[in-house]
């Protein structure tokens, strides 16, 4: 009888998830927060976290540590990052007591035109091969961060990644899973198997992987600087390889590449300022959703309640209609950011929500004119870095040039091919971007640096983290471990339109009563395997003068401090 009851409980949909029988905290928390005084690093791979701490202990600051961790992740987690991708960062500078934003995303090739896609009869840019590639912005982003805020030289910062690339490292479980999955579809591209499939197969969990080609490339960059990547032999190898594969890169694309320092934008949510970067990224979708939700008493709804989940889903749908219509490279289209994130606009949009029924579609608003990695670091001076970096779609385009040790991103897939669309493809244009770092301040002082990786899950995840922290009073670790909501099927900047309300996936841990009530409201409930993101966060406690760190359980990561 007892055995039957246990089996019955295991198979009830939505039985509330219990991580462990912990004596403190929420029952879904996987561990306590990490607390330290002098520095903190939270990344999705423990060796990257340790590299960041080593840099801090060697006299580097949070910015140096973030660069070192990102270089390490390009080696140890190529399923989400690498020198072939782009980078965005928000930096809290303790000296000036100010936030700075860096957009280190690359642009499309000069020699590839919209006419080419039309002549080929394409209605969507392919996700792999030479056509979706844009100029990698990561390396320039490293040097911009180091030049403006860093303390150490790049030779010292990149040394851990170079050493591990030569000597090897053992693969962790989640990364090994995605590595094998990516390899099945990308091994057809020249260079990929030679780098990422030694002995003809993807490495397995626990297997020691070496990438001497990446070590050579990193050494060259450390010795000769960013120009060797954008004006020298690395750029030449990339251009030659891509041209041989039928692509359109030229040396001009690399020589004219620049990152951009931008002003982060924010909204105040119940007394806390939530900061994101402006487009071409999707960060302001977070701010739009929060503005809409602020019109409702979320705290009284309770975490996991059908009222809360329904409100979140409808607010997400509304914001994503604007995301599909307006978000793009502001150098080509004047994105009405101020209007989109205004409280007045949010109030009008919130009025469209029916508390009893899921909408099958929403119109975009009419504002008045006028697989990714995330990491965060902090140091004893009070500097904090929120950094996100990605290839897009796991290991990117599959294009693996010139035995350089990395794969090129496929961000160009995110352009529209519809003439007249704000995000329509154009030469030397930055595509719509999904990767977004985030930051929260309170009364003008730093509170939390955080991010959630994972495509269109990112703004959805950011909102849920903010609500978990502010509305539901969770601690830093609980906020990341809490079960998540993921909605798909919204209208997209790549021309897809929502007509059926999309699909809701609820992570294990939501009660069946919530699922049942959502179905009554007209939501289509589905199941999804692993799209719920990956969270890292650091919180500053100004009273005790300590940092709190958190790394969620969905990834292989680690939060550590000293």
C-alpha positions as CSV (number, residue, x, y, z in Angstrom):
1,X,0.0,0.0,0.0
2,X,2.8,2.4,1.0
3,X,4.7,1.7,-2.3
4,X,1.5,2.3,-4.3
5,X,1.0,5.7,-2.6
6,X,4.5,6.8,-3.4
7,X,4.2,5.8,-7.1
8,X,0.8,7.6,-7.3
9,X,2.3,10.8,-5.8
10,X,5.3,10.7,-8.2
11,X,3.0,10.6,-11.2
12,X,0.5,13.3,-10.2
13,X,1.2,16.2,-12.6
14,X,2.5,19.3,-10.8
15,X,3.4,17.7,-7.5
16,X,5.4,20.5,-5.8
17,X,9.1,20.0,-6.3
18,X,11.2,19.5,-3.2
19,X,15.0,19.7,-3.9
20,X,16.1,18.4,-0.5
21,X,14.8,18.1,3.1
22,X,16.5,21.4,4.0
23,X,15.9,22.9,7.5
24,X,15.9,26.5,6.1
25,X,14.5,28.3,3.1
26,X,12.0,27.3,0.5
27,X,11.6,23.7,-0.3
28,X,12.7,24.1,-3.9
29,X,16.0,25.7,-3.0
30,X,19.0,23.5,-3.9
31,X,21.5,25.1,-1.5
32,X,22.2,28.1,0.6
33,X,23.5,31.4,-0.8
34,X,27.3,31.8,-0.9
35,X,28.5,34.7,1.2
36,X,31.9,36.4,1.1
37,X,33.6,39.8,1.8
38,X,36.3,40.3,-0.7
39,X,35.0,39.1,-4.0
40,X,32.5,36.9,-5.7
41,X,32.2,35.1,-9.1
42,X,29.1,33.2,-10.4
43,X,29.4,31.4,-13.7
44,X,27.9,28.3,-15.4
45,X,31.1,26.3,-15.1
46,X,33.1,25.8,-11.9
47,X,36.6,26.1,-13.6
48,X,35.5,29.5,-15.0
49,X,34.4,30.6,-11.5
50,X,37.8,29.6,-10.1
51,X,39.6,31.4,-12.8
52,X,37.7,34.6,-12.0
53,X,38.6,34.2,-8.3
54,X,42.2,33.6,-9.1
55,X,42.3,36.9,-11.1
56,X,40.7,38.7,-8.1
57,X,43.2,37.3,-5.7
58,X,46.1,38.3,-8.0
59,X,45.1,41.9,-7.8
60,X,42.6,42.1,-10.7
61,X,39.2,43.7,-10.3
62,X,35.7,42.5,-11.2
63,X,36.1,43.6,-14.8
64,X,39.4,41.6,-15.3
65,X,37.7,38.6,-13.6
66,X,34.7,38.8,-15.9
67,X,36.9,38.7,-19.0
68,X,38.9,35.8,-17.6
69,X,35.8,33.9,-16.8
70,X,34.3,34.6,-20.3
71,X,37.5,33.4,-22.0
72,X,37.4,30.2,-19.9
73,X,33.7,29.6,-20.8
74,X,34.6,29.9,-24.5
75,X,36.8,26.9,-23.9
76,X,34.8,24.9,-21.3
77,X,31.3,25.7,-22.6
78,X,31.6,26.2,-26.3
79,X,28.0,25.1,-26.5
80,X,27.0,28.6,-25.5
81,X,29.9,31.0,-26.0
82,X,33.2,31.8,-27.5
83,X,35.2,34.3,-29.5
84,X,33.0,33.8,-32.5
85,X,30.1,35.4,-30.7
86,X,28.9,38.7,-29.3
87,X,29.0,40.2,-25.8
88,X,26.9,42.7,-23.8
89,X,27.8,44.0,-20.3
90,X,26.6,46.3,-17.5
91,X,29.3,47.5,-15.2
92,X,28.8,49.2,-11.8
93,X,31.9,51.4,-11.4
94,X,32.6,52.0,-7.7
95,X,34.8,55.0,-8.4
96,X,32.1,57.0,-10.3
97,X,29.2,55.4,-8.6
98,X,27.5,54.8,-12.0
99,X,26.3,52.1,-14.3
100,X,27.9,51.7,-17.8
101,X,26.5,49.6,-20.6
102,X,28.6,48.0,-23.4
103,X,27.1,46.7,-26.6
104,X,29.8,44.5,-28.2
105,X,27.6,43.0,-31.0
106,X,28.8,42.6,-34.6
107,X,27.2,43.7,-37.9
108,X,26.2,41.9,-41.1
109,X,28.6,41.7,-44.1
110,X,28.8,44.7,-46.4
111,X,28.7,42.4,-49.4
112,X,25.5,40.5,-48.5
113,X,22.3,42.3,-49.5
114,X,18.5,41.7,-49.1
115,X,18.3,41.1,-52.8
116,X,20.5,38.1,-52.5
117,X,18.0,36.4,-50.2
118,X,15.1,37.4,-52.4
119,X,16.8,36.1,-55.5
120,X,17.4,32.7,-53.7
121,X,13.7,32.6,-52.8
122,X,14.5,32.6,-49.1
123,X,11.8,33.8,-46.7
124,X,14.0,33.2,-43.6
125,X,17.7,33.3,-43.0
126,X,19.1,29.8,-42.4
127,X,20.3,29.0,-38.9
128,X,23.6,27.4,-39.9
129,X,26.2,27.7,-42.6
130,X,27.7,30.9,-44.0
131,X,24.6,33.1,-44.4
132,X,23.6,33.9,-40.7
133,X,27.1,34.9,-39.7
134,X,27.8,38.4,-38.4
135,X,31.1,39.9,-37.3
136,X,32.1,38.5,-33.8
137,X,32.1,41.3,-31.3
138,X,33.4,39.4,-28.2
139,X,37.1,40.1,-28.5
140,X,36.6,43.8,-29.0
141,X,34.3,43.8,-26.0
142,X,37.0,42.3,-23.8
143,X,39.4,45.0,-24.8
144,X,36.9,47.8,-24.4
145,X,36.1,46.6,-20.9
146,X,39.8,46.2,-20.0
147,X,40.7,49.6,-21.4
148,X,38.0,51.5,-19.6
149,X,37.9,49.7,-16.3
150,X,40.5,46.9,-16.1
151,X,43.7,46.8,-13.9
152,X,45.6,43.8,-15.3
153,X,47.1,43.2,-18.7
154,X,45.3,40.9,-21.1
155,X,48.3,38.4,-21.0
156,X,47.5,37.8,-17.3
157,X,43.7,37.8,-17.8
158,X,43.8,35.2,-20.6
159,X,46.4,33.0,-19.0
160,X,44.0,30.6,-17.3
161,X,42.0,29.9,-20.5
162,X,45.3,29.4,-22.4
163,X,46.6,27.0,-19.8
164,X,43.4,24.9,-19.7
165,X,43.2,24.9,-23.5
166,X,46.6,23.3,-23.7
167,X,46.4,21.0,-20.7
168,X,42.8,20.1,-21.0
169,X,39.8,20.0,-18.7
170,X,37.1,17.3,-17.9
171,X,33.7,18.0,-19.4
172,X,30.8,18.6,-17.0
173,X,27.4,16.9,-17.4
174,X,25.1,19.5,-18.9
175,X,27.7,20.8,-21.2
176,X,28.6,17.3,-22.4
177,X,24.9,16.7,-23.2
178,X,24.6,19.8,-25.4
179,X,28.0,19.2,-27.0
180,X,26.9,15.8,-28.3
181,X,23.6,17.3,-29.4
182,X,25.2,20.1,-31.4
183,X,27.8,17.8,-32.9
184,X,25.3,15.6,-34.6
185,X,24.0,18.5,-36.8
186,X,27.2,20.6,-37.1
187,X,29.9,18.0,-37.9
188,X,29.2,18.4,-41.6
189,X,30.9,21.8,-41.7
190,X,34.6,22.0,-42.4
191,X,36.8,22.4,-39.3
192,X,34.1,21.4,-36.8
193,X,35.1,17.8,-36.3
194,X,38.8,18.6,-36.2
195,X,38.2,21.0,-33.2
196,X,35.3,19.6,-31.3
197,X,35.1,15.9,-32.1
198,X,38.6,14.4,-31.3
199,X,38.7,10.7,-32.4
200,X,35.6,11.3,-34.5
201,X,33.1,11.8,-31.7
202,X,32.0,14.4,-29.2
203,X,33.7,14.1,-25.8
204,X,31.6,12.6,-23.0
205,X,31.1,13.7,-19.4
206,X,34.4,13.4,-17.5
207,X,36.5,13.1,-20.6
208,X,39.4,15.5,-20.7
209,X,39.2,17.8,-23.7
210,X,42.1,19.9,-25.1
211,X,41.9,22.7,-27.6
212,X,45.5,23.7,-28.6
213,X,44.2,25.7,-31.5
214,X,42.2,27.9,-29.2
215,X,45.2,28.3,-27.0
216,X,47.3,29.5,-29.9
217,X,44.6,32.0,-30.9
218,X,44.3,33.3,-27.3
219,X,48.0,33.7,-27.0
220,X,48.2,35.7,-30.2
221,X,45.4,38.0,-29.0
222,X,47.1,38.4,-25.6
223,X,50.4,39.3,-27.2
224,X,49.3,41.4,-30.2
225,X,46.0,42.9,-28.9
226,X,42.5,43.3,-30.5
227,X,43.8,44.4,-33.9
228,X,45.2,40.9,-34.7
229,X,41.6,39.7,-34.5
230,X,40.1,42.5,-36.5
231,X,42.9,43.8,-38.8
232,X,45.5,41.0,-38.8
233,X,46.0,37.3,-39.4
234,X,42.9,36.0,-37.4
235,X,40.6,38.2,-39.5
236,X,42.3,37.1,-42.7
237,X,41.8,33.4,-41.8
238,X,38.1,34.0,-40.9
239,X,37.4,35.9,-44.1
240,X,39.2,33.3,-46.3
241,X,37.3,30.4,-44.7
242,X,33.9,32.0,-44.9
243,X,34.4,33.0,-48.6
244,X,35.4,29.4,-49.4
245,X,32.1,28.2,-47.8
246,X,30.1,30.6,-50.0
247,X,29.8,33.4,-47.4
248,X,30.3,37.2,-47.8
249,X,32.8,38.4,-45.2
250,X,35.4,40.9,-46.3
251,X,38.3,42.5,-44.4
252,X,36.4,45.7,-44.4
253,X,33.7,44.1,-42.2
254,X,36.3,43.4,-39.5
255,X,38.4,46.5,-39.9
256,X,35.4,48.7,-39.4
257,X,34.0,46.8,-36.4
258,X,33.4,48.8,-33.3
259,X,31.7,48.2,-29.9
260,X,29.5,50.9,-28.4
261,X,29.2,52.3,-24.9
262,X,25.5,52.9,-24.3
263,X,23.4,54.3,-21.4
264,X,21.5,51.5,-19.6
265,X,17.8,52.2,-19.3
266,X,15.6,51.5,-16.3
267,X,12.1,51.4,-14.8
268,X,11.3,51.6,-11.2
269,X,9.4,48.5,-9.9
270,X,8.0,48.9,-6.5
271,X,10.9,51.1,-5.3
272,X,13.7,49.2,-7.1
273,X,15.4,50.4,-10.3
274,X,15.6,47.5,-12.9
275,X,18.3,48.2,-15.5
276,X,18.7,46.8,-19.0
277,X,20.5,47.8,-22.2
278,X,18.5,49.4,-25.1
279,X,18.0,47.7,-28.5
280,X,19.3,46.1,-30.6
281,X,18.8,43.7,-27.7
282,X,15.5,42.6,-26.1
283,X,16.3,44.0,-22.6
284,X,13.5,46.5,-22.6
285,X,11.0,43.7,-23.0
286,X,11.7,43.0,-19.3
287,X,11.0,46.6,-18.4
288,X,7.8,46.6,-20.4
289,X,6.5,43.4,-18.7
290,X,7.3,44.7,-15.3
291,X,5.6,48.0,-16.0
292,X,2.5,46.2,-17.0
293,X,2.6,43.9,-13.9
294,X,3.1,46.8,-11.6
295,X,-0.5,47.7,-12.2
296,X,-1.6,44.6,-10.3
297,X,-1.0,43.5,-6.7
298,X,1.4,40.6,-7.5
299,X,2.4,39.9,-4.0
300,X,-1.2,39.1,-3.0
301,X,-1.5,36.5,-5.8
302,X,1.2,34.2,-4.2
303,X,4.0,32.5,-6.1
304,X,2.7,29.7,-8.4
305,X,-0.9,30.8,-8.3
306,X,-3.0,30.7,-11.5
307,X,-3.6,34.5,-11.1
308,X,0.1,35.3,-11.1
309,X,1.0,32.9,-13.9
310,X,-1.9,34.2,-16.1
311,X,-0.9,37.8,-15.5
312,X,2.7,37.1,-16.3
313,X,1.8,35.3,-19.5
314,X,-0.6,38.1,-20.8
315,X,2.0,40.8,-19.9
316,X,4.6,38.8,-21.8
317,X,2.5,38.5,-24.9
318,X,1.8,42.2,-24.9
319,X,5.5,43.2,-24.6
320,X,6.5,40.6,-27.2
321,X,4.2,42.2,-29.8
322,X,6.2,45.4,-29.4
323,X,9.4,43.5,-29.4
324,X,8.5,41.9,-32.8
325,X,7.5,45.3,-34.3
326,X,10.0,47.8,-32.9
327,X,13.3,46.2,-31.6
328,X,16.2,46.5,-34.0
329,X,19.5,48.3,-34.5
330,X,18.8,51.9,-33.6
331,X,21.4,53.1,-36.2
332,X,18.8,52.0,-38.8
333,X,15.5,52.7,-37.1
334,X,14.5,55.1,-34.3
335,X,13.3,52.7,-31.6
336,X,10.8,54.5,-29.4
337,X,12.4,53.3,-26.2
338,X,11.3,56.1,-23.9
339,X,7.6,55.6,-24.9
340,X,7.8,51.8,-24.8
341,X,9.0,51.8,-21.2
342,X,6.8,54.6,-19.9
343,X,4.3,54.0,-17.1
344,X,1.5,55.7,-19.0
345,X,2.0,53.4,-22.0
346,X,2.1,50.3,-19.7
347,X,-1.2,51.3,-18.1
348,X,-2.9,51.4,-21.6
349,X,-1.4,48.0,-22.4
350,X,-2.4,46.5,-19.1
351,X,-6.0,47.5,-19.7
352,X,-6.1,44.9,-22.5
353,X,-5.6,42.0,-20.1
354,X,-8.7,39.9,-19.4
355,X,-8.2,38.3,-15.9
356,X,-10.4,35.4,-16.9
357,X,-9.3,34.6,-20.4
358,X,-6.1,34.0,-22.3
359,X,-5.7,36.2,-25.4
360,X,-5.1,34.3,-28.7
361,X,-3.4,37.4,-30.1
362,X,-2.7,41.1,-29.3
363,X,-2.0,44.0,-31.5
364,X,1.4,45.7,-31.1
365,X,1.1,49.1,-29.4
366,X,1.3,52.5,-30.9
367,X,3.7,54.5,-28.8
368,X,3.7,58.2,-29.6
369,X,6.7,59.4,-31.7
370,X,9.4,61.1,-29.8
371,X,22.4,28.8,-25.8
372,X,24.3,31.6,-24.2
373,X,26.4,32.0,-21.1
374,X,25.9,34.5,-18.3
375,X,28.3,35.4,-15.6
376,X,28.7,38.0,-12.9
377,X,31.6,39.2,-10.7
378,X,32.3,41.6,-7.9
379,X,35.4,42.8,-6.1
380,X,36.4,44.3,-2.8
381,X,36.4,47.9,-4.2
382,X,32.7,47.5,-4.9
383,X,32.8,47.1,-8.7
384,X,30.2,44.7,-10.1
385,X,29.9,43.2,-13.7
386,X,26.8,41.7,-15.3
387,X,28.1,40.0,-18.5
388,X,26.4,37.8,-21.1
389,X,28.0,36.3,-24.2
390,X,26.8,33.9,-26.9
391,X,27.1,32.2,-30.2
392,X,23.3,31.9,-30.5
393,X,21.7,28.4,-31.1
394,X,24.3,26.6,-29.0
395,X,27.4,26.2,-31.0
396,X,26.4,28.8,-33.6
397,X,26.6,28.5,-37.4
398,X,28.9,25.4,-37.5
399,X,31.4,27.5,-39.4
400,X,34.7,26.7,-37.7
401,X,37.4,28.7,-39.5
402,X,41.1,28.2,-40.1
403,X,42.0,25.9,-37.1
404,X,41.5,28.9,-34.8
405,X,39.7,26.8,-32.2
406,X,36.2,28.4,-32.2
407,X,33.0,28.4,-34.1
408,X,31.3,31.5,-35.6
409,X,27.9,32.7,-34.4
410,X,24.7,32.7,-36.3
411,X,23.1,35.9,-35.0
412,X,22.2,37.0,-38.5
413,X,19.4,34.5,-38.4
414,X,17.5,37.0,-36.3
415,X,17.0,39.5,-39.1
416,X,13.6,39.8,-40.8
417,X,13.4,39.4,-44.6
418,X,10.3,41.5,-44.9
419,X,10.8,44.8,-46.6
420,X,9.7,47.7,-44.5
421,X,10.1,45.9,-41.2
422,X,12.2,47.7,-38.6
423,X,14.5,44.6,-38.2
424,X,14.8,43.9,-42.0
425,X,18.2,42.7,-43.2
426,X,20.7,45.3,-44.4
427,X,24.4,45.3,-44.9
428,X,26.6,46.4,-41.9
429,X,23.5,46.3,-39.6
430,X,23.4,44.7,-36.1
431,X,20.7,42.0,-35.9
432,X,18.1,41.8,-33.2
433,X,19.7,40.2,-30.2
434,X,18.3,38.0,-27.4
435,X,21.2,38.2,-25.0
436,X,20.7,40.7,-22.1
437,X,22.5,41.4,-18.9
438,X,20.6,42.9,-16.0
439,X,21.2,45.0,-12.9
440,X,19.1,46.2,-9.9
441,X,19.8,49.3,-7.9
442,X,18.1,50.6,-4.8
443,X,18.2,54.3,-3.9
444,X,21.0,54.8,-6.4
445,X,23.2,52.1,-4.9
446,X,24.0,48.6,-6.3
447,X,21.8,45.8,-5.1
448,X,21.9,42.8,-7.5
449,X,23.8,41.9,-10.7
450,X,22.0,39.1,-12.5
451,X,21.1,37.4,-15.7
452,X,19.1,34.4,-17.1
453,X,20.5,32.9,-20.3
454,X,18.3,31.2,-23.0
455,X,17.0,33.0,-26.1
456,X,13.5,34.4,-25.6
457,X,13.4,32.9,-22.1
458,X,15.8,35.7,-21.0
459,X,13.3,38.6,-20.5
460,X,10.8,36.1,-19.2
461,X,13.4,34.9,-16.7
462,X,14.4,38.4,-15.7
463,X,10.8,39.3,-14.8
464,X,10.3,36.1,-12.8
465,X,13.6,36.7,-10.9
466,X,12.5,40.3,-10.1
467,X,9.1,39.2,-8.9
468,X,10.6,36.3,-6.9
469,X,12.9,38.8,-5.1
470,X,10.6,41.8,-4.7
471,X,7.1,40.5,-4.7
472,X,7.6,37.1,-3.1
473,X,10.5,37.8,-0.8
474,X,12.8,35.0,-1.9
475,X,16.5,35.1,-1.2
476,X,19.0,35.1,-4.1
477,X,19.4,31.4,-4.4
478,X,15.7,30.6,-4.0
479,X,14.8,33.2,-6.7
480,X,16.9,31.2,-9.2
481,X,15.9,27.7,-8.1
482,X,12.1,28.5,-8.1
483,X,10.2,26.7,-10.9
484,X,9.8,28.8,-14.0
485,X,7.2,29.7,-16.6
486,X,8.2,29.6,-20.3
487,X,5.9,30.9,-23.0
488,X,6.5,30.3,-26.7
489,X,4.6,31.2,-29.9
490,X,4.6,35.0,-29.6
491,X,5.1,37.2,-32.6
492,X,8.8,37.6,-33.5
493,X,11.2,40.1,-35.1
494,X,11.8,37.5,-37.8
495,X,8.2,37.8,-39.1
496,X,6.3,35.0,-37.2
497,X,2.8,36.2,-35.9
498,X,1.0,34.9,-32.9
499,X,-2.6,33.8,-33.7
500,X,-3.3,31.0,-31.3
501,X,-2.1,32.4,-28.0
502,X,1.1,30.3,-28.0
503,X,2.1,27.5,-25.6
504,X,2.8,27.6,-21.9
505,X,5.4,25.2,-20.4
506,X,5.5,25.0,-16.6
507,X,8.6,23.6,-14.9
508,X,8.0,20.8,-12.4
509,X,6.9,22.4,-9.2
510,X,3.7,24.2,-10.1
511,X,0.6,22.6,-8.5
512,X,-1.9,20.8,-10.6
513,X,-4.6,23.3,-9.5
514,X,-2.6,26.1,-11.2
515,X,-2.4,24.0,-14.5
516,X,-6.1,23.2,-14.3
517,X,-7.1,26.9,-13.8
518,X,-4.8,28.1,-16.6
519,X,-6.5,25.6,-19.0
520,X,-9.9,26.9,-18.0
521,X,-8.7,30.4,-18.9
522,X,-7.8,29.1,-22.4
523,X,-4.1,28.6,-22.1
524,X,-2.5,25.8,-24.1
525,X,-0.3,23.8,-21.7
526,X,2.7,21.8,-23.0
527,X,5.9,20.2,-21.8
528,X,9.4,21.3,-22.7
529,X,12.8,19.8,-22.1
530,X,15.3,22.2,-20.7
531,X,14.4,25.7,-22.1
532,X,14.1,27.4,-18.7
533,X,17.4,29.2,-18.8
534,X,20.4,29.4,-16.5
535,X,20.7,32.0,-13.7
536,X,23.7,33.6,-11.9
537,X,23.5,36.5,-9.5
538,X,25.4,38.6,-6.9
539,X,23.8,40.7,-4.3
540,X,25.6,43.5,-2.3
541,X,24.7,43.8,1.4
542,X,25.6,47.4,2.4
543,X,24.9,46.8,6.1
544,X,27.2,43.8,6.6
545,X,29.5,44.8,3.7
546,X,29.3,41.3,2.2
547,X,28.4,39.8,-1.2
548,X,25.8,37.1,-1.6
549,X,26.2,34.7,-4.6
550,X,23.9,32.3,-6.3
551,X,24.2,29.8,-9.2
552,X,21.1,27.8,-10.0
553,X,20.8,24.0,-10.3
554,X,19.9,23.8,-14.0
555,X,23.4,24.3,-15.2
556,X,26.9,23.0,-14.2
557,X,27.8,26.3,-12.5
558,X,29.2,27.5,-9.3
559,X,29.0,30.6,-7.1
560,X,32.1,31.1,-5.1
561,X,33.8,34.0,-3.1
562,X,36.6,34.7,-0.8
